[in-house]
Amino acid sequence: MTKSYLIFLKTKHPYLGLVRYALGIMMFAYSLNKILKTQFALPGFVWTEMQTLENIASKRLAWVFLGYSTWFQVLLGVLELLPALLVLFRRTTLLGAILMLPMTAGVVLINFALDLWDETKILSLMLIFLNLVILIFEWHKVKSIFLTTVGKALLPKIAVLELIFNLAVISIVSYICLPQLLEFKGQTNRLTGDWINQHPIEWILTKEVSNDVVLAPRALKVYFWADGMYTQLDDTNEVTPTTYNVIELKGKLALQYNDGKVVECNYSFPNETELKIELLKGHSKITQYFKKRIINENRN
């Protein structure tokens, strides 16, 4: 009896059993947390603090996003529950570990990419470690599945032809897509700011003059986007989207509204932090002065 027990201890089964139960129980608890919609809940005061996206900490933003849709939260829980149950049974351990790997890898990436709490980072690393240990224990089966999927004896000639064909397809798609994407990425002017690095510019109206008469102050913010979109946000919180076209050399700006109306303006920069726009409305010449605010200026 003692000899049989020692032989059993020399096999992988007791250690694999400990790992799979540890992983299965932990993931089972987390899946229930999501299914019952309790994991991503936020206290009331947090919602009142969140006035703008710019001011939301990455940790809270992640929680708001993941908990925004209740059915999505439940779906995440179900996707965690199924592999958690599978790893509890010896015959389905490998299937459960394979299905769970994208889940544990995704949790690790979210925790580190959004710089979440240290405790959750450590826990996510523990989960993916246990997940990988199961796959290492079952490496021969994993290797067999890989070879069965890819094929043990690909004909070299067919493989070369397929490689050439795929390279041709990738080259054609890259030739079509890359110039447009690079052109879009490279769009920049003093109106848009460094939008690609999440530092666009918000222009805030400071003064408005019509035929040398200073108009009553009003709240107006304008935004120029790299894709040619232009947005106005006034004191009624009404958003007016439109498109714009800039002729930088001549200091011309054309705004085209959704109803097809086009307003041509002159624009200039009196200094580094101010924008001046001159436009005609009927017989009136309106001059607007905006101050510059860099969004996310204090964020890297």
Rosetta blueprint (number, residue, H / E / L):
1 M L
2 T H
3 K H
4 S H
5 Y H
6 L H
7 I H
8 F H
9 L H
10 K L
11 T L
12 K L
13 H H
14 P H
15 Y H
16 L H
17 G H
18 L H
19 V H
20 R H
21 Y H
22 A H
23 L H
24 G H
25 I H
26 M H
27 M H
28 F H
29 A H
30 Y H
31 S H
32 L H
33 N H
34 K H
35 I H
36 L L
37 K L
38 T L
39 Q L
40 F L
41 A L
42 L L
43 P L
44 G H
45 F H
46 V H
47 W H
48 T H
49 E H
50 M L
51 Q L
52 T L
53 L H
54 E H
55 N H
56 I L
57 A L
58 S H
59 K H
60 R H
61 L H
62 A H
63 W H
64 V H
65 F H
66 L H
67 G H
68 Y H
69 S L
70 T H
71 W H
72 F H
73 Q H
74 V H
75 L H
76 L H
77 G H
78 V H
79 L H
80 E H
81 L H
82 L H
83 P H
84 A H
85 L H
86 L H
87 V L
88 L L
89 F L
90 R H
91 R H
92 T H
93 T H
94 L H
95 L H
96 G H
97 A H
98 I H
99 L H
100 M H
101 L H
102 P H
103 M H
104 T H
105 A H
106 G H
107 V H
108 V H
109 L H
110 I H
111 N H
112 F H
113 A H
114 L L
115 D L
116 L L
117 W L
118 D H
119 E H
120 T H
121 K H
122 I H
123 L H
124 S H
125 L H
126 M H
127 L H
128 I H
129 F H
130 L H
131 N H
132 L H
133 V H
134 I H
135 L H
136 I H
137 F H
138 E L
139 W H
140 H H
141 K H
142 V H
143 K H
144 S H
145 I H
146 F H
147 L H
148 T H
149 T H
150 V H
151 G L
152 K L
153 A L
154 L L
155 L L
156 P H
157 K H
158 I H
159 A H
160 V H
161 L H
162 E H
163 L H
164 I H
165 F H
166 N H
167 L H
168 A H
169 V H
170 I H
171 S H
172 I H
173 V H
174 S H
175 Y H
176 I H
177 C H
178 L H
179 P H
180 Q H
181 L H
182 L H
183 E H
184 F H
185 K H
186 G L
187 Q L
188 T L
189 N L
190 R L
191 L L
192 T L
193 G E
194 D E
195 W H
196 I H
197 N H
198 Q L
199 H E
200 P E
201 I E
202 E E
203 W E
204 I E
205 L E
206 T E
207 K E
208 E E
209 V E
210 S E
211 N L
212 D L
213 V E
214 V E
215 L L
216 A L
217 P L
218 R L
219 A L
220 L E
221 K E
222 V E
223 Y E
224 F E
225 W L
226 A L
227 D L
228 G L
229 M E
230 Y E
231 T E
232 Q E
233 L E
234 D E
235 D L
236 T L
237 N L
238 E L
239 V E
240 T E
241 P E
242 T E
243 T E
244 Y E
245 N E
246 V E
247 I E
248 E H
249 L H
250 K H
251 G L
252 K E
253 L E
254 A E
255 L E
256 Q E
257 Y E
258 N L
259 D L
260 G L
261 K L
262 V E
263 V E
264 E E
265 C E
266 N E
267 Y E
268 S E
269 F E
270 P E
271 N E
272 E L
273 T L
274 E E
275 L E
276 K E
277 I E
278 E E
279 L E
280 L E
281 K E
282 G L
283 H L
284 S E
285 K E
286 I E
287 T E
288 Q E
289 Y E
290 F E
291 K E
292 K E
293 R E
294 I E
295 I L
296 N L
297 E L
298 N L
299 R L
300 N L
